[in-house]
Amino acid sequence: MDSKRVHKGRGAVSNPAGRFETAPSVAAADGWEPVDDDFPDPAPATSFFPDKTRNIIATNRSPDVPFEQSINPYKGCEHGCVYCYARPTHAFLDLSPGLDFETRIFYKTDPVARLLEAFDKPGYACRTLAIGTNTDPYQPGEKQLRVTRRILETLLDCRHPVSIVTKGALILRDLDILADLAGLGLVSVGVSITTLDNGLKTKLEPRTASPSARLRMVSELKAAGVPVGIMLAPVIPFINDHEIETVVARSAQAGAEFAGYVMLRLPFEVKDLFEEWLAEHYPLKAAHVMSRVREMRGGKSYQAEWGVRMRGQGVYADLIAKRFEVARRKHGLDVSRRAALRTDLFRRGQGTLF
């Protein structure tokens, strides 16, 4: 639906203060420009800022995600997926998890130098590095900034395994590097496909690749010899849950080798942002959607406990799990087909700082 509250090309409806802000700012009229209470700019532009993090590799101890270490080339994501569970991280920057998250993007500086420093530490053990676990490594700014490409070049030089999850068609720019990594058994890619309905995609994930482009990504990665699967994430009650079987079938036809899914997660500020989005785009469904979310989250909007946060629990969650498993098996996308990546080729001190 059209509304003055919807910012073209943006997912969030508003720009609420982060939970750590003690003195949040408020838009006020100065007599020169009209003021929107939610966000003063009707078409907020994207700004990029250097993120001079010294340690480029983050570690993970959660038992319900399939990686131990990761790199996120960017903080914030211009793709604007309203449901993104990474939105609350912008609060640590004293920025809003709403429109700020989509328009104020921080990029890793000196990624090659930071990676080589990490690899050269005496205690470093080679394990698959996951890229795209928080924000998308192939969001629009990557076209100019090329942070992800420089990271992949370094990983190839060092013969280091990497897994990637993305919604961005820009990954096809890097087919040369990915094909070389694949030839050494060092890469796998998961393409995130949330819906095949472009109208829903435009509301839900405004600056991501179209559904047809994502299926093309699967096909071209497969043709280049890159192990590729899909992630249906998130499954949203009464919004995209009816598409499970179709997404799995079309992905298999495109060449996907494995498939997984994640249930909608609404931690911290994401809950209010998602409810605003529902009220704006699906007002007649909003209460029904949130009722079902709470039903599979023990009466709450979100459960952070390991073992349930990715899947939910209860009758509805069990039904989704069963439907997905049946569809996956029907099309031969068993997760066991996801081959383990090699770690025995790793070599330190490769790459270049210049």
Helices and strands as residue ranges (DSSP letters): E 47-51, E 58-59, E 69-71, E 74-75, G 87-93, H 99-103, E 104-108, H 111-119, E 129-131, H 142-145, H 147-157, E 162-166, G 169-174, H 175-183, E 187-192, H 198-204, H 211-223, E 228-235, G 241-243, H 244-254, E 259-263, H 270-281, H 286-295, H 315-330, G 335-337
